[in-house]
Amino acid sequence: MSSVQNGLRVLPGAAAELAAGAHVRRRRTVTVDVGGVKVGSGHPIVVQSMTNTDTADPHATAEQVAALAAAGSELVRVTVNNEEAAAAVPAMVRLLEQRHVYVPIVGDFHYNGHLLLRQFPETARALAKYRINPGNVGAKRRDENFRTIIECAIEYGKPVRIGVNWGSLDQQLLTELMDE
C-alpha cells in the first residue's frame, strides 16, 4: 500500500527502491518480438494493458486501445472469446491503423482458441501474440487443442504466452486434488 506525503506517492519496500533508481538484477531470458516491441532479455520492462470492452464491437475496442496506447501502454490485450470477437479483430486493427495508432494487439483465448484461430485466419494474422491458459485449452482433448494453437502460431510467426496463474489451472484436476 502506498501513502501520500507532500503530494507525492510514497511506495513501500522494493517498489520505493526501484522508484529511487536502485539496480535490480534481472533473470536472463530470451528476447521475444511482439509486433515490433522487444520483450525480455535486457530490454526495458513493457507496459501491457487489457481492454474491458466487448471485442465484438470493433469501434469501442479500437477507441479503448487508442486511449490505452496514448496513456503509455506498449501492448494491449483483448479477449477473443467467441466467433463475433474473433471476426471483429481485423476490423478493429484497421480502425487503429486509420487513426495512426500502432500498438501490438495480444489475443487472450480461453477454451476455444484452437477453433477461432483456424476459423478466422485473418484474426490469427492481425494479432501480434496469442495468450492462452493451459487449464483452459480444452478438457480431454487439451493436447490436440494446444497443438493446434502452437501450429497456428508457427504458421503465422506469432509468439505465444502461456499464462500460469490460478485461472490457468485445470479446474477438474483442482477439484480432484482438493477432494483427496
Contact map, one row per residue, 1 for C-alpha under 8 A:
111000000011000000000000000000000000000000000000000000000000000000000000000000000000000000000000000000000000000000000000000000000000000000000000000000000000000000000000000000000000
111100001111000000000000000000000000000000000000000000000000000000000000000000000000000000000000000000000000000000000000000000000000000000000000000000000000000000000000000000000000
111110001110000000000000000000000000000000000000000000000000000000000000000000000000000000000000000000000000000000000000000000000000000000000000000000000000000000000000000000000000
011111111100000000000000000000000000000000000000000000000000000000000000000000000000000000000000000000000000000000000000000000000000000000000000000000000000000000000000000000000000
001111111100000000000000000000000000000000000000000000000000000000000000000000000000000000000000000000000000000000000000000000000000000000000000000000000000000000000000000000000000
000111110000000000000000000000000000000000000000000000000000000000000000000000000000000000000000000000000000000000000000000000000000000000000000000000000000000000000000000000000000
000111111000000000000000000000000000000000000000000000000000000000000000000000000000000000000000000000000000000000000000000000000000000000000000000000000000000000000000000000000000
000111111100000000000000000000000000000000000000000000000000000000000000000000000000000000000000000000000000000000000000000000000000000000000000000000000000000000000000000000000000
011110111110000000000000000000000000000000000000000000000000000000000000000000000000000000000000000000000000000000000000000000000000000000000000000000000000000000000000000000000000
011110011111000100000000000000000000000000000000000000000000000000000000000000000000000000000000000000000000000000000000000000000000000000000000000000000000000000000000000000000000
111000001111101100100000000000000000000000000000000000000000000000000000000000000000000000000000000000000000000000000000000000000000000000000000000000000000000000000000000000000000
110000000111111100000000000000000000000000000000000000000000000000000000000000000000000000000000000000000000000000000000000000000000000000000000000000000000000000000000000000000000
000000000011111110000000000000000000000000000000000000000000000000000000000000000000000000000000000000000000000000000000000000000000000000000000000000000000000000000000000000000000
000000000001111111000000000000000000000000000000000000000000000000000000000000000000000000000000000000000000000000000000000000000000000000000000000000000000000000000000000000000000
000000000011111111100000000000000000000000000000000000000000000000000000000000000000000000000000000000000000000000000000000000000000000000000000000000000000000000000000000000000000
000000000111111111110000000000000000000000000000000000000000000000000000000000000000000000000000000000000000000000000000000000000000000000000000000000000000000000000000000000000000
000000000000111111111100000000000000000000000000000000000000000000000000000000000000000000000000000000000000000000000000000000000000000000000000000000000000000000000000000000000000
000000000000011111111111000000000000000000000000000000000000000000000000000000000000000000000000000000000000000000000000000000000000000000000000000000000000000000000000000000000000
000000000010001111111100000000000000000000000000000000000000000000000000000000000000000000000000000000000000000000000000000000000000000000000000000000000000000000000000000000000000
000000000000000111111100000000000000000000000000000000000000000000000000000000000000000000000000000000000000000000000000000000000000000000000000000000000000000000000000000000000000
000000000000000011111110000000000000000000000000000000000000000000000000000000000000000000000000000000000000000000000000000000000000000000000000000000000000000000000000000000000000
000000000000000011111111000000000000000000000000000000000000000000000000000000000000000000000000000000000000000000000000000000000000000000000000000000000000000000000000000000000000
000000000000000001001111100000000000000000000000000000000000000000000000000000000000000000000000000000000000000000000000000000000000000000000000000000000000000000000000000000000000
000000000000000001000111110000000000000000000000000000000000000000000000000000000000000000000000000000000000000000000000000000000000000000000000000000000000000000000000000000000000
000000000000000000000011111000000000000000000000000000000000000000000000000000000000000000000000000000000000000000000000000000000000000000000000000000000000000000000000000000000000
000000000000000000000001111100000000000000000000000000000000000000000000000000000000000000000000000000000000000000000000000000000000000000000000000000000000000000000000000000000000
000000000000000000000000111110000000000010000000000000000000000000000000000000000000000000000000000000000000000000000000000000000000000000000000000000000000000000000000000000000000
000000000000000000000000011111000000000011000000000000000000000000000000000000000000000000000000000000000000000000000000000000000000000000000000000000000000000000000000000000000000
000000000000000000000000001111100000000110000000000000000000000000000000000000000000000000000000000000000000000000000000000000000000000000000000000000000000000000000000000000000000
000000000000000000000000000111110000000110000000000000000000000000000000000000000000000000000000000000000000000000000000000000000000000000000000000000000000000000000000000000000000
000000000000000000000000000011111000011110100000000000000000000000000000000000000000000000000000000000000000000000000000000000000000000000000000000000000000000000000000000000000000
000000000000000000000000000001111100011100000000000000000000000000000000000000000000000000000000000000000000000000000000000000000000000000000000000000000000001000000000000000000000
000000000000000000000000000000111111111000000000000000000000000000000000000000000000000000000000000000000000000000000000000000000000000000000000000000000000001000000000000000000000
000000000000000000000000000000011111111000000000000000000000000000000000000000000000000000000000000000010000000000000000000000011000000000000000000000000000011000000000000000000000
000000000000000000000000000000001111100000000000000000000000000000000000000000000000000000000000000000111000000000000000000000011000000000000000000000000000000000000000000000000000
000000000000000000000000000000001111110000000000000000000000000000000000000000000000000000000000000000010000000000000000000000000000000000000000000000000000000000000000000000000000
000000000000000000000000000000001111111000000000000000000000000000000000011000000000000000000000000000010000000000000000000000000000000000000000000000000000000000000000000000000000
000000000000000000000000000000111101111100100000000000000000000000000000000000000000000000000000000000000000000000000000000000000000000000000000000000000000000000000000000000000000
000000000000000000000000000000111100111110111100000000000000000000000000000000000000000000000000000000000000000000000000000000000000000000000000000000000000000000000000000000000000
000000000000000000000000000011110000011111111000000000000000000000000000000000000000000000000000000000000000000000000000000000000000000000000000000000000000000000000000000000000000
000000000000000000000000001111100000001111100000000000000000000000000000000000000000000000000000000000000000000000000000000000000000000000000000000000000000000000000000000000000000
000000000000000000000000000100000000000111110000000000000000000000000000000000000000000000000000000000000000000000000000000000000000000000000000000000000000000000000000000000000000
000000000000000000000000000000100000011111111000000000000000000000000000000000000000000000000000000000000000000000000000000000000000000000000000000000000000000000000000000000000000
000000000000000000000000000000000000001101111100000000000000000000000000000000000000000000000000000000000000000000000000000000000000000000000000000000000000000000000000000000000000
000000000000000000000000000000000000001100111110000000000000000000000000000000000000000000000000000000000000000000000000000000000000000000000000000000000000000000000000000000000000
000000000000000000000000000000000000001000011111000000000000000000000000111000000000000000000000000000000000000000000000000000000000000000000000000000000000000000000000000000000000
000000000000000000000000000000000000000000001111100000000000000000000001111000000000000000000000000000000000000000000000000000000000000000000000000000000000000000000000000000000000
000000000000000000000000000000000000000000000111110000000000000000000000111110000000000000000000000000000000000000000000000000000000000000000000000000000000000000000000000000000000
000000000000000000000000000000000000000000000011111000000000000000010000101110000000000000000000000000000000000000000000000000000000000000000000000000000000000000000000000000000000
000000000000000000000000000000000000000000000001111100000000000000000000000111000000000000000000000000000000000000000000000000000000000000000000000000000000000000000000000000000000
000000000000000000000000000000000000000000000000111110000000100110000000000111100000000000000000000000000000000000000000000000000000000000000000000000000000000000000000000000000000
000000000000000000000000000000000000000000000000011111000000000000000000000001000000000000000000000000000000000000000000000000000000000000000000000000000000000000000000000000000000
000000000000000000000000000000000000000000000000001111101001100100000000000000000000000000000000000000000000000000000000000000000000000000000000000000000000000000000000000000000000
000000000000000000000000000000000000000000000000000111111001100000000000000000000000100000000000000000000000000000000000000000000000000000000000000000000000000000000000000000000000
000000000000000000000000000000000000000000000000000011111101100000000000000001110001110110000000000000000000000000000000000000000000000000000000000000000000000000000000000000000000
000000000000000000000000000000000000000000000000000001111100000000000000000000000001111110000000000000000000000000000000000000000000000000000000000000000000000000000000000000000000
000000000000000000000000000000000000000000000000000011111111100000000000000000000000100100000000000000000000000000000000000000000000000000000000000000000000000000000000000000000000
000000000000000000000000000000000000000000000000000000111111110000000000000000000000000110110010000000000000000000000000000000000000000000000000000000000000000000000000000000000000
000000000000000000000000000000000000000000000000000000001111111000000000000000000000000000010010000000000000000000000000000000000000000000000000000000000000000000000000000000000000
000000000000000000000000000000000000000000000000000011101111111100000000000000000000000000000000000000000000000000000000000000000000000000000000000000000000000000000000000000000000
000000000000000000000000000000000000000000000000001011101111111110000000000000000000000000010000000000000000000000000000000000000000000000000000000000000000000000000000000000000000
000000000000000000000000000000000000000000000000000000000111111111000000000000000000000000011011000000000000000000000000000000000000000000000000000000000000000000000000000000000000
000000000000000000000000000000000000000000000000000000000011111111100000000000000000000000000000000000000000000000000000000000000000000000000000000000000000000000000000000000000000
000000000000000000000000000000000000000000000000001010000001111111110000000000000000000000000000000000000000000000000000000000000000000000000000000000000000000000000000000000000000
000000000000000000000000000000000000000000000000001000000000111111111000000100000000000000000000000000000000000000000000000000000000000000000000000000000000000000000000000000000000
000000000000000000000000000000000000000000000000000000000000011111111100000000000000000000000001000010000000000000000000000000000000000000000000000000000000000000000000000000000000
000000000000000000000000000000000000000000000000000000000000001111111110000000000000000000000000000000000000000000000000000000000000000000000000000000000000000000000000000000000000
000000000000000000000000000000000000000000000000100000000000000111111111100100000000000000000000000000000000000000000000000000000000000000000000000000000000000000000000000000000000
000000000000000000000000000000000000000000000000000000000000000011111111111100000000000000000000000010100000000000000000000000000000000000000000000000000000000000000000000000000000
000000000000000000000000000000000000000000000000000000000000000001111111100000000000000000000000000000000000000000000000000000000000000000000000000000000000000000000000000000000000
000000000000000000000000000000000000000000000000000000000000000000111111100000000000000000000000000000000000000000000000000000000000000000000000000000000000000000000000000000000000
000000000000000000000000000000000000000000000010000000000000000000011111110000000000000000000000000000000000000000000000000000000000000000000000000000000000000000000000000000000000
000000000000000000000000000000000000000000000111100000000000000000011111111100000000000000000000000000000000000000000000000000000000000000000000000000000000000000000000000000000000
000000000000000000000000000000000000100000000111000000000000000000001001111100000000000000000000000000110000000000000000000000000000000000000000000000000000000000000000000000000000
000000000000000000000000000000000000100000000111100000000000000000001000111110000000000000000000000000111100000000000000000000000000000000000000000000000000000000000000000000000000
000000000000000000000000000000000000000000000001111000000000000010011000111111000000000000000000000000111100000000000000000000000000000000000000000000000000000000000000000000000000
000000000000000000000000000000000000000000000001111000000000000000000000001111100000000000000000000000001111000000000000000000000000000000000000000000000000000000000000000000000000
000000000000000000000000000000000000000000000000011100100000000000000000000111110000000000000000000000001111000000000000000000000000000000000000000000000000000000000000000000000000
000000000000000000000000000000000000000000000000001000100000000000000000000011111000100000000000000000000011100000000000000000000000000000000000000000000000000000000000000000000000
000000000000000000000000000000000000000000000000000000100000000000000000000001111100110000000000000000000011110010000000000000000000000000000000000000000000000000000000000000000000
000000000000000000000000000000000000000000000000000000000000000000000000000000111110110000000000000000000001110110000000000000000000000000000000000000000000000000000000000000000000
000000000000000000000000000000000000000000000000000000000000000000000000000000011111110000000000000000000000000100010000000000000000000000000000000000000000000000000000000000000000
000000000000000000000000000000000000000000000000000000000000000000000000000000001111111000000000000000000000000000010000000000000000000000000000000000000000000000000000000000000000
000000000000000000000000000000000000000000000000000000110000000000000000000000000111111100000000000000000000000000000000000000000000000000000000000000000000000000000000000000000000
000000000000000000000000000000000000000000000000000001111000000000000000000000111111111110000000000000000000000000000000000000000000000000000000000000000000000000000000000000000000
000000000000000000000000000000000000000000000000000000110000000000000000000000011111111110000000000000000000000000010001001000000000000000000000000000000000000000000000000000000000
000000000000000000000000000000000000000000000000000000010000000000000000000000000011111111100000000000000000000000000001001000000000000000000000000000000000000000000000000000000000
000000000000000000000000000000000000000000000000000000111100000000000000000000000001111111110000000000000000000000000000000000000000000000000000000000000000000000000000000000000000
000000000000000000000000000000000000000000000000000000110100000000000000000000000000111111111000000000000000000000000000001001100000000000000000000000000000000000000000000000000000
000000000000000000000000000000000000000000000000000000000000000000000000000000000000001111111100000000000000000000000000011001000000000000000000000000000000000000000000000000000000
000000000000000000000000000000000000000000000000000000000100000000000000000000000000001111111110000000000000000000000000000000000000000000000000000000000000000000000000000000000000
000000000000000000000000000000000000000000000000000000000110110000000000000000000000000111111111000000000000000000000000000000000000000000000000000000000000000000000000000000000000
000000000000000000000000000000000000000000000000000000000000010000000000000000000000000011111111100000000000000000000000000001000000000000000000000000000000000000000000000000000000
000000000000000000000000000000000000000000000000000000000000000000000000000000000000000001111111110000000000000000000000000000000000000000000000000000000000000000000000000000000000
000000000000000000000000000000000000000000000000000000000110010000000000000000000000000000111111111000000000000000000000000000000000000000000000000000000000000000000000000000000000
000000000000000000000000000000000000000000000000000000000000010001000000000000000000000000011111111111000000000000000000000000000000000000000000000000000000000000000000000000000000
000000000000000000000000000000000000000000000000000000000000000000000000000000000000000000001111111111000000000000000000000000000000000000000000000000000000000000000000000000000000
000000000000000000000000000000000000000000000000000000000000000000000000000000000000000000000111111110000000000000000000000000000000000000000000000000000000000000000000000000000000
000000000000000000000000000000000000000000000000000000000000000000000000000000000000000000000011111110000000000000000000000000000000000000000000000000000000000000000000000000000000
000000000000000000000000000000000000000000000000000000000000000000000000000000000000000000000001111111000000000000000000000000000000000000000000000000000000000000000000000000000000
000000000000000000000000000000000000000000000000000000000000000001001000000000000000000000000001111111100000000000000000000000000000000000000000000000000000000000000000000000000000
000000000000000000000000000000000000000000000000000000000000000000000000000000000000000000000001100111110000000000000000000000000000000000000000000000000000000000000000000000000000
000000000000000000000000000000000010000000000000000000000000000000001000011100000000000000000000000011111000000000000000000000000000000000000000000000000000000000000000000000000000
000000000000000000000000000000000111100000000000000000000000000000000000011100000000000000000000000001111100000000000000000000111000000000000000000000000000000000000000000000000000
000000000000000000000000000000000010000000000000000000000000000000000000001111000000000000000000000000111110000000000000000001111000000000000000000000000000000000000000000000000000
000000000000000000000000000000000000000000000000000000000000000000000000001111000000000000000000000000011111000000000000000000111110000000000000000000000000000000000000000000000000
000000000000000000000000000000000000000000000000000000000000000000000000000011110000000000000000000000001111100000000000000000111110000000000000000000000000000000000000000000000000
000000000000000000000000000000000000000000000000000000000000000000000000000011111000000000000000000000000111110000000000000000000111000000000000000000000000000000000000000000000000
000000000000000000000000000000000000000000000000000000000000000000000000000000111000000000000000000000000011111110000000000000000111100000000000000000000000000000000000000000000000
000000000000000000000000000000000000000000000000000000000000000000000000000000011000000000000000000000000001111110000000000000000001100110000000000000000000000000000000000000000000
000000000000000000000000000000000000000000000000000000000000000000000000000000000000000000000000000000000000111111000000000000000000000111000000000000000000000000000000000000000000
000000000000000000000000000000000000000000000000000000000000000000000000000000001100000000000000000000000000111111110000000000000000000011000000000000000000000000000000000000000000
000000000000000000000000000000000000000000000000000000000000000000000000000000011000000000000000000000000000111111111000000000000001000010000000000010000000000000000000000000000000
000000000000000000000000000000000000000000000000000000000000000000000000000000000000000000000000000000000000001111111100000000000000000010000000110110000000000000000000000000000000
000000000000000000000000000000000000000000000000000000000000000000000000000000000000000000000000000000000000000111111110000000000000000000000000000000000000000000000000000000000000
000000000000000000000000000000000000000000000000000000000000000000000000000000000110010000000000000000000000000111111111000000000000000000000000000000000000000000000000000000000000
000000000000000000000000000000000000000000000000000000000000000000000000000000000000000000000000000000000000000011111111101100000000000000000000000010010000000000000000000000000000
000000000000000000000000000000000000000000000000000000000000000000000000000000000000000000000000000000000000000001111111100100000000000000000000000000010000000000000000000000000000
000000000000000000000000000000000000000000000000000000000000000000000000000000000000000000000000000000000000000000111111100000000000000000000000000000000000000000000000000000000000
000000000000000000000000000000000000000000000000000000000000000000000000000000000000011000000000000000000000000000011111111100000000000000000000000000000000000000000000000000000000
000000000000000000000000000000000000000000000000000000000000000000000000000000000000000000000000000000000000000000001111111110000000000000000000000000000000000000000000000000000000
000000000000000000000000000000000000000000000000000000000000000000000000000000000000000001000000000000000000000000000001111111000000000000000000000000000000000000000000000000000000
000000000000000000000000000000000000000000000000000000000000000000000000000000000000011011000000000000000000000000001001111111100000000000000000000000000000000000000000000000000000
000000000000000000000000000000000000000000000000000000000000000000000000000000000000000000000000000000000000000000001101111111100000000000000000000000011001000000000000000000000000
000000000000000000000000000000000000000000000000000000000000000000000000000000000000000000000000000000000000000000000000111111110000000000000000000000000001000000000000000000000000
000000000000000000000000000000000000000000000000000000000000000000000000000000000000000011001000000000001000000000000000011111110000000000000000000000000000000000000000000000000000
000000000000000000000000000000000000000000000000000000000000000000000000000000000000000010000000000000011110000000000000001111111100000000000000000000000000010000000000000000000000
000000000000000000000000000000000110000000000000000000000000000000000000000000000000000000000000000000011110000000000000000011111100000000000000000000000000011000000000000000000000
000000000000000000000000000000000110000000000000000000000000000000000000000000000000000000000000000000011110000000000000000000111110000000000000000000000000011110000000000000000000
000000000000000000000000000000000000000000000000000000000000000000000000000000000000000000000000000000000111100000000000000000111111000000000000000000001000011110000000000000000000
000000000000000000000000000000000000000000000000000000000000000000000000000000000000000000000000000000000111100000000000000000001111100000000000000000000000000111100000000000000000
000000000000000000000000000000000000000000000000000000000000000000000000000000000000000000000000000000000001110010000000000000000111110110000000000000000000000111100000000000000000
000000000000000000000000000000000000000000000000000000000000000000000000000000000000000000000000000000000000110000000000000000000011111110000000000000000000000001110011100000000000
000000000000000000000000000000000000000000000000000000000000000000000000000000000000000000000000000000000000000000000000000000000001111110000000010000000000000001110001110000000000
000000000000000000000000000000000000000000000000000000000000000000000000000000000000000000000000000000000000000000000000000000000000111111100000000000000000000000000011111000000000
000000000000000000000000000000000000000000000000000000000000000000000000000000000000000000000000000000000000011000000000000000000001111111100000000000000000000000000001110000000000
000000000000000000000000000000000000000000000000000000000000000000000000000000000000000000000000000000000000011111000000000000000001111111100100110000000000000000000000000000000000
000000000000000000000000000000000000000000000000000000000000000000000000000000000000000000000000000000000000001100000000000000000000001111111100100000000000000000000000000000000000
000000000000000000000000000000000000000000000000000000000000000000000000000000000000000000000000000000000000000000000000000000000000001111111100000000000000000000000000000000000000
000000000000000000000000000000000000000000000000000000000000000000000000000000000000000000000000000000000000000000000000000000000000000001111100000000000000000000000000000000000000
000000000000000000000000000000000000000000000000000000000000000000000000000000000000000000000000000000000000000000000000000000000000000001111111100000000000000000000000000000000000
000000000000000000000000000000000000000000000000000000000000000000000000000000000000000000000000000000000000000000000000000000000000000011111111110000000000000000000000000000000000
000000000000000000000000000000000000000000000000000000000000000000000000000000000000000000000000000000000000000000000000000000000000000000001111111000000000000000000000000000000000
000000000000000000000000000000000000000000000000000000000000000000000000000000000000000000000000000000000000000000000000000000000000000000001111111100000000000000000000000000000000
000000000000000000000000000000000000000000000000000000000000000000000000000000000000000000000000000000000000000001000000000000000000000011001111111110000000000000000000000000000000
000000000000000000000000000000000000000000000000000000000000000000000000000000000000000000000000000000000000000001000000000000000000010010000111111111000000000000000000000000000000
000000000000000000000000000000000000000000000000000000000000000000000000000000000000000000000000000000000000000000000000000000000000000000000011111111100000000000000000000000000000
000000000000000000000000000000000000000000000000000000000000000000000000000000000000000000000000000000000000000001000000000000000000000000000001111111110000000000000000000000000000
000000000000000000000000000000000000000000000000000000000000000000000000000000000000000000000000000000000000000011001000000000000000000000000000111111111000000000000000000000000000
000000000000000000000000000000000000000000000000000000000000000000000000000000000000000000000000000000000000000000000000000000000000000000000000011111111100000100000000000000000000
000000000000000000000000000000000000000000000000000000000000000000000000000000000000000000000000000000000000000000000000000000000000000000000000001111111110000000000000000000000000
000000000000000000000000000000000000000000000000000000000000000000000000000000000000000000000000000000000000000000001100000100000000000000000000000111111111000000000000000000000000
000000000000000000000000000000000000000000000000000000000000000000000000000000000000000000000000000000000000000000000000000100000100000000000000000011111111111100000000000000000000
000000000000000000000000000000000000000000000000000000000000000000000000000000000000000000000000000000000000000000000000000000000000000000000000000001111111110000000000000000000000
000000000000000000000000000000000000000000000000000000000000000000000000000000000000000000000000000000000000000000000000000000000000000000000000000000111111110000000000000000000000
000000000000000000000000000000000000000000000000000000000000000000000000000000000000000000000000000000000000000000000000000110000000000000000000000000011111110000000000000000000000
000000000000000000000000000000000000000000000000000000000000000000000000000000000000000000000000000000000000000000000000000000000000000000000000000000001111111000000000000000000000
000000000000000000000000000000000100000000000000000000000000000000000000000000000000000000000000000000000000000000000000000000111100000000000000000000001111111100000000000000000000
000000000000000000000000000000011100000000000000000000000000000000000000000000000000000000000000000000000000000000000000000000011100000000000000000000001000111110000000000000000000
000000000000000000000000000000000000000000000000000000000000000000000000000000000000000000000000000000000000000000000000000000001111000000000000000001001000011111000000000000000000
000000000000000000000000000000000000000000000000000000000000000000000000000000000000000000000000000000000000000000000000000000001111000000000000000000000000001111100000000000000000
000000000000000000000000000000000000000000000000000000000000000000000000000000000000000000000000000000000000000000000000000000000011110000000000000000000000000111110000000000000000
000000000000000000000000000000000000000000000000000000000000000000000000000000000000000000000000000000000000000000000000000000000011110000000000000000000000000011111001000000000000
000000000000000000000000000000000000000000000000000000000000000000000000000000000000000000000000000000000000000000000000000000000000110000000000000000000000000001111111100000000000
000000000000000000000000000000000000000000000000000000000000000000000000000000000000000000000000000000000000000000000000000000000000000000000000000000000000000000111111100000000000
000000000000000000000000000000000000000000000000000000000000000000000000000000000000000000000000000000000000000000000000000000000000000000000000000000000000000000011111100000000000
000000000000000000000000000000000000000000000000000000000000000000000000000000000000000000000000000000000000000000000000000000000000101000000000000000000000000000011111100000000000
000000000000000000000000000000000000000000000000000000000000000000000000000000000000000000000000000000000000000000000000000000000000111100000000000000000000000000111111110000000000
000000000000000000000000000000000000000000000000000000000000000000000000000000000000000000000000000000000000000000000000000000000000111100000000000000000000000000011111111011000000
000000000000000000000000000000000000000000000000000000000000000000000000000000000000000000000000000000000000000000000000000000000000011100000000000000000000000000000001111111000000
000000000000000000000000000000000000000000000000000000000000000000000000000000000000000000000000000000000000000000000000000000000000001000000000000000000000000000000000111111100000
000000000000000000000000000000000000000000000000000000000000000000000000000000000000000000000000000000000000000000000000000000000000000000000000000000000000000000000000011111110000
000000000000000000000000000000000000000000000000000000000000000000000000000000000000000000000000000000000000000000000000000000000000000000000000000000000000000000000000111111111000
000000000000000000000000000000000000000000000000000000000000000000000000000000000000000000000000000000000000000000000000000000000000000000000000000000000000000000000000111111111100
000000000000000000000000000000000000000000000000000000000000000000000000000000000000000000000000000000000000000000000000000000000000000000000000000000000000000000000000001111111110
000000000000000000000000000000000000000000000000000000000000000000000000000000000000000000000000000000000000000000000000000000000000000000000000000000000000000000000000000111111111
000000000000000000000000000000000000000000000000000000000000000000000000000000000000000000000000000000000000000000000000000000000000000000000000000000000000000000000000000011111111
000000000000000000000000000000000000000000000000000000000000000000000000000000000000000000000000000000000000000000000000000000000000000000000000000000000000000000000000000001111111
000000000000000000000000000000000000000000000000000000000000000000000000000000000000000000000000000000000000000000000000000000000000000000000000000000000000000000000000000000111111
000000000000000000000000000000000000000000000000000000000000000000000000000000000000000000000000000000000000000000000000000000000000000000000000000000000000000000000000000000011111
